[in-house]
Amino acid sequence: MSRKSKKRQASRGTLALCITAGLIVGVGLGPFVGSVLLSMVIFGLLGVAAGLYFTHRPKP
């Protein structure tokens, strides 16, 4: 495997992990919000945003 493909594979894993964590938190907090579907969508989108932030942040 080349170095570029390993980096791409790691960033996909990070993005998938953040989305999954957001969906799980959305299911957990659904009863407090009043709608499980709405909370899953909101926290799923927050997971996407966090995943994109972690995979595309500038290198120091």
N, C-alpha and C positions, 0 to 999 in steps of 0.2 A: 504494500500500500504506500502511496505517496504521502508526503507530509500534508499536502493540501486536502486530500480526501479524508485523512484522519481528523483534520480540523473541522471540516464540514460535517462529518459524522458526529463529532462531539457537540457542535452547536445545535444540531437537530435534536440530540438527546436532551440538552439543556432546555430547549424550547418545549419539548414534549413534557418534560418533568414539571415545568412551571405551569403549563396549561392543566395538567392532571391535578396538581396541587390546588390550583384555583377552583377547579370543578368540585373537588372533595370538600374544600372549605365552604363552597357555595351550598352543597348538600347539607353540611353540618349546621350552617347558620340559616338555612331556609325557614325553619319554623319561627325564628325570631323576626325575620323580615316579613313573613306572612305568605310568601310565595316561593316555593322551592325552585320553580322554573326561572323566575326572575332573578333570584340570588345566584343560580348556576350561571346564567348568562352574564351577570355583572362580574362575578368573581372569575369566570372563564376569560372574559375580556381583560381583567386585571392581570391574569396569568399570562396572557399573550403579551401584554405590555411589558411585564417584568421579564419574560423570556427574551423579547426583542432587545430590551435594555441590556441584559446580561450578555447576549451574543454579539451585539454591535457596539459596545462601548469602546471608546478610543483607548489605545494602548499608551501607557505612560512612557 
